[in-house]
Amino acid sequence: MIKSEIITINKIENFDNNYIEDKLTKIFKNIIRWAVIDVLDNDITVSVSYII
């Protein structure tokens, strides 16, 4: 089954794709895709789809 969620992760000064993927793989095992949907002062909002 594929599930999608919108989550926030802590933002660091110079974040990149690797930083976001590392954070997501600690939370979700089988990520299909992800996309940044908002960047605030302290948070990055990410839409993520994964297999459960």
Backbone as CSV, one residue per row, in Angstrom:
resi,resn,N_x,N_y,N_z,CA_x,CA_y,CA_z,C_x,C_y,C_z
1,MET,0.842,-1.169,0.000,0.000,0.000,0.000,0.894,1.241,0.000
2,ILE,0.511,2.224,-0.784,1.249,3.485,-0.845,0.523,4.512,0.012
3,LYS,1.289,5.208,0.828,0.740,6.235,1.700,1.498,7.533,1.468
4,SER,0.819,8.657,1.633,1.455,9.972,1.496,1.217,10.792,2.749
5,GLU,2.205,11.579,3.104,2.110,12.455,4.273,2.822,13.766,3.980
6,ILE,2.436,14.765,4.731,3.154,16.036,4.718,3.778,16.188,6.094
7,ILE,5.104,16.344,6.121,5.818,16.448,7.389,6.715,17.683,7.371
8,THR,7.193,18.053,8.545,8.179,19.124,8.646,9.457,18.557,9.253
9,ILE,10.569,19.034,8.759,11.866,18.679,9.324,12.607,19.972,9.647
10,ASN,13.554,19.864,10.556,14.337,21.036,10.939,15.200,21.504,9.774
11,LYS,15.258,22.804,9.603,16.069,23.388,8.538,17.442,23.750,9.083
12,ILE,18.470,23.426,8.324,19.822,23.861,8.665,20.216,24.962,7.679
13,GLU,21.312,25.613,7.943,21.737,26.763,7.142,21.872,26.427,5.660
14,ASN,22.648,25.428,5.338,22.889,25.068,3.935,22.380,23.655,3.668
15,PHE,21.070,23.497,3.597,20.512,22.165,3.350,20.529,21.847,1.860
16,ASP,20.534,20.540,1.572,20.490,20.071,0.188,19.645,18.798,0.129
17,ASN,19.576,18.191,-1.056,18.780,16.976,-1.227,19.243,15.852,-0.311
18,ASN,20.542,15.709,-0.139,21.074,14.645,0.709,20.623,14.806,2.160
19,TYR,20.628,16.025,2.656,20.162,16.285,4.016,18.704,15.849,4.173
20,ILE,17.861,16.231,3.224,16.437,15.895,3.295,16.240,14.386,3.184
21,GLU,16.919,13.743,2.245,16.791,12.291,2.091,17.268,11.538,3.319
22,ASP,18.338,11.993,3.952,18.812,11.354,5.188,17.754,11.446,6.281
23,LYS,17.147,12.609,6.434,16.100,12.781,7.449,14.896,11.886,7.158
24,LEU,14.495,11.830,5.889,13.324,11.042,5.519,13.558,9.539,5.680
25,THR,14.749,9.059,5.330,15.008,7.625,5.443,15.092,7.168,6.891
26,LYS,15.318,8.069,7.815,15.275,7.718,9.237,13.836,7.525,9.712
27,ILE,12.885,8.142,9.020,11.473,8.069,9.402,10.737,7.000,8.601
28,PHE,10.984,6.947,7.285,10.266,6.058,6.374,11.239,5.080,5.730
29,LYS,10.833,3.827,5.598,11.717,2.796,5.056,11.755,2.785,3.531
30,ASN,10.603,2.791,2.892,10.528,2.622,1.439,9.942,3.855,0.768
31,ILE,10.751,4.879,0.615,10.294,6.133,0.017,10.177,5.968,-1.496
32,ILE,9.053,6.412,-2.028,8.844,6.405,-3.472,9.258,7.751,-4.057
33,ARG,8.747,8.820,-3.451,9.100,10.157,-3.919,8.876,11.152,-2.801
34,TRP,9.496,12.324,-2.950,9.286,13.402,-1.999,9.460,14.725,-2.720
35,ALA,8.872,15.769,-2.134,8.984,17.104,-2.721,8.901,18.144,-1.613
36,VAL,9.747,19.146,-1.690,9.680,20.275,-0.768,8.507,21.141,-1.198
37,ILE,7.621,21.437,-0.237,6.469,22.264,-0.583,6.498,23.623,0.103
38,ASP,7.359,23.788,1.122,7.479,25.092,1.761,8.769,25.140,2.565
39,VAL,9.378,26.306,2.631,10.576,26.518,3.441,10.329,27.750,4.299
40,LEU,10.375,27.546,5.608,10.203,28.644,6.560,11.530,28.917,7.251
41,ASP,11.522,29.818,8.229,12.763,30.171,8.927,13.440,28.969,9.571
42,ASN,12.650,28.105,10.234,13.233,26.993,10.984,12.831,25.621,10.472
43,ASP,11.912,25.553,9.518,11.361,24.268,9.079,11.326,24.141,7.561
44,ILE,11.383,22.893,7.120,11.169,22.549,5.722,9.947,21.638,5.702
45,THR,8.944,21.972,4.925,7.754,21.146,4.798,7.909,20.285,3.550
46,VAL,7.738,18.973,3.758,7.989,18.009,2.697,6.771,17.104,2.534
47,SER,6.378,16.896,1.282,5.368,15.898,0.951,6.129,14.627,0.588
48,VAL,5.782,13.522,1.230,6.498,12.267,0.994,5.496,11.138,0.760
49,SER,5.801,10.288,-0.231,5.022,9.083,-0.508,5.921,7.882,-0.259
50,TYR,5.354,6.849,0.362,6.149,5.680,0.721,5.278,4.433,0.748
51,ILE,5.914,3.289,0.728,5.223,2.003,0.777,5.223,1.509,2.221
52,ILE,4.035,1.074,2.662,3.954,0.502,4.021,3.734,-0.995,3.949
